[in-house]
């Protein structure tokens, strides 16, 4: 069931672009909501679990996760938080962008192996939809053939389920699951905080985005509180 949910997030994001052509405002509001939801689940659910199972050293792995995501974003051009800072016309597959984003998606699936409830699954699901919207819109603007674009999206769709499968079946990943999860906490903190920091353009107050953030916090809290 979890594999299907993770896979469907990419399918839904792609369909939104192909059939509805979402506006920039819609994508930004969805990003703000997903960032708030992901940040809430990370702080309220993942962080306590990591520190409970891995003492004070977990903080070092969280900082390592922040650094790793910073490196990945250098190659992905910030697509994880809704931006692709590329202006030239693309005629070839942007391998560095795609590989770094795929690594990010792969890492997302790892902590789900020992997840005690579905809140983290839904957090990643919600997070992946706007990312897929941005990725699909970007690929559709390139000169790549449609079959190549759909193949890239399919590969991206299976990366998170692949991370979950390997985490469940490879002993060394399971052995260092707490450390890896702490690293991913750092990744999530980096991404979600940047999404929220960038939710207001030119430091102006945007009521719709603010409400999306509040709603994201509230839904995440209720989903954990009702568990």
Secondary structure, DSSP 4 states (H G I P E B T S, - for coil): -HHHHHHHHHHHHHHHHHHH---HHHHHHHHHHHHHHHHHHIIIIIHHHHHHHHTTTHHHHHHHHHHHHHHHHHHHTTGGGT-----SPP-S--HHHHHHHHHHHHHHHHGGGG-SSSHHHHHHHHHHHHHHHHHHHHHHTSS--HHHHHHHHHHHHHHHHHHHHHHHH-HHHHHTHHHHHHHHHHHHHHHHHHHHHTTSGGG---HHHHHHHHHHHHHHHHHHHT-
